[in-house]
Amino acid sequence: MTLAEHLAKEQGPTPEYTASVVKVILAIAHMSLDIARELAFATLRGETGTTGGKNFSGDDQKPLDIWAHEAMARALRRSHSCSAYISEEAPEPIEMPEGTGPRAVVVACDPVDGSSNLDVGGSVGTIFSVRAAGGRVPAASSALGSVGNQLAAGYVLYGPATLLVYTMGSGTHGFTLDRDDGEYLLTHPGMQVPRKGKTYGIN
């Protein structure tokens, strides 16, 4: 089953927002294909060094951080369902008038989380959270609040395989990218942390 087919069956805890959430998750998934390709050539293209600037969190910015931030903004804008995009690579949220409908959502996303790991060939990922815009002005203010108010959350892990994991409140599901077809296929349905294990690590 493809990611799009799986999302078509999802309702989530707030069904009226499902269509918007699906659109932004698919936009992030599509953008992740470009990020995966760019990561493969980052060292060869000199994108692992710093720009001399710092992001909002105080980390050194890399050319790849800025490129991915801007590319993700374009992808979310094209979804016509995102009313604001929040990223640590920009000092202010990006308000998107293209996504001002009554069921619009706000996306907080770090397109290349862990970019400092690129210098040593370490894994990096895309992390995201989706919340209801709720008609607030500015829309980005809807990003504040309890973690339980999220409509969806997930990540993309770029490694030997590219894995996209998301939840809309009814289970957590993992998809592996078929690089030949450019499709994410369901490979880890109903993911759970084991009740007991030898190692438990969280970052």
N, C-alpha and C positions, 0 to 999 in steps of 0.2 A: 504494500500500500504506500502511495506517495504521501508526502506532507500535505499537499493540497487536498487529496482525497480524505485524509484523516481529519484535517481542519473542517472539511465540509460536514462532518458528522458531529462536531463539537457544538455545545450550547453554552457551557460555562455557567457560573453562578448568576450572571446578569445577562440573560439572553438578548435583551434589547441592544447590547453593545457588541454582540458576537460578530456581526458582519464587519464592523470597524476593526476589531481585534484581529480577525482573520486577515484582513487586508494589510495591516502593519506587520504581522508576523511573516506573511509572504514577501513583503517588501524587504524585511531584514534578511530573510532566507536568500532572496535573489541577490541582495547586495553582498552577502557572505561569499558568494561564488567569486565575485571580483576581488574581495579581500583575500581569499585563499590563493588566488593567482598572484596577487601583488606580493603576498608574503613569500612566495616561492622565489621571487626575484629581488626581494628587498635588499639583501647584501650586495648583489651584483649591481644594483642601481644606486647604491649609496644612500639608502633610505633608513639605515640603522643608526646613523649619527644623529646628533642633536641639532636643532635649529638655533640654539642660543636662547630660546624663550622657555617659559614655564607655563604649564597649564593651571587651571583653577585650583587644583589640589597641591600645587607646588612641585610637581614632577617635571623633569626635563622633557620638553616636547621633541618629538622626532618628525621628520617629514612625513612618514607614514601615518602618524597620528592625525596630522592636519588633513592629509588627503582623505583618510577614511572618514573623519568627522564631516567633511564637506560632501563626500559622496553619499554618506548615510542620510544627511539632511535632504539631498536631492531625491533619494529613494523614498523617504517618508513623505515628502511633499507630493510626489507623484501618486501616492496612495489615496490622496484626497480624504483621508480619515484621521490624520494626525493634526491636531491644532497647535501643538508645541513640542519642541524637541530639546531635551536637556542633556548636555554633554560636558564632561570636565575639560574638554578642549576649548570651550568658549566661556568667557566671563559672564555672559548673560544667556538665558534660554532663547531659542529661536521660535518666535511666534509665527504660525503658518496660517494665513487667511484662507488657504485652499481647503483647510479642514475644520471649518467652523460650524458644521452641521450639529443637530441636537444630540447625536450619538458619537460625536468626535472623541478622540482619546489623546492622552498625553504620553509621550514615550521618553523615558530616561534611558540612555544607552551609552556605553563605552565601546566603540567599534573595535578597538585594538587594546584590550586590557592586558597588561603585562608586557607592553612593547619593549621594556628594558631587557626582557629575556631574549630578544632577537639577537643581541650581540653574541650570545653563547649558544644559539640554536635551540633555545627552550620553547616550550609551548606557550601560545597566546590564545586569547579568545575574544569573543564579542559577548557582552552581557547586556540584558535589557529588562525593563519593567514597563508595564502598560497600565495606565489608570484612566478612569473616566474624566473627561474634561469638565463635565457638569455645567457647562455654560459660563464658567468663571472667566473674568477678565482681570489680569492677563491669565491665559489658559494654564501657563506653567505653574501657577499657584496650586493647581489640583494635584501636583506631584507630592505635596506634603501630606503626612497623615500616617495612620496605622498601616503596617505591612499587610494586614488582612484586607485592606481596601483595594488591593491590586486586582486587575481583571486578568492579567497574565504575566508571566515572567519566564525567562529562559536564558540560554547561552548557546554559543557556537564554540566548539573547541577545535582548533586547527592543529593537527598533528599528522601522524602517519595516515590516519583517516580523518575526514572532517565530519564532526558529529554535532547535530543540532538537537537540543533538548528544550522542551517547553511544557508548561502547565497552564491550564485555564481553570484550575480548581478541581478537576475530576481526573486526577492521576497525572503522573509525569511520564512523558514519552520521549524516546530518543530515536533519531533518524540519522542514518549514515549516508553521506553524499556518494552517489554513483557518478564518478568523474567523467565517465564516457557519455552519459546521458544528461548530466547536469541536474539530476533529480535527487531529492532527499527521499530515502526509502525507510520505512518503519523497521527498525532492527531491535529496539529495546522498549517494548510496550510495558506500561505499568511499572516503571523503575521505582525501587525502594531502597532505602538504606537498610542493610541487614540488621536484625535485632542484636546480633552479637558477632564480633569479628576480632581478628588479631590486631588490626591497625585502624585507627580512626584519625584522619587529618582534615583540617579545615583551614582555609586561607581567606 
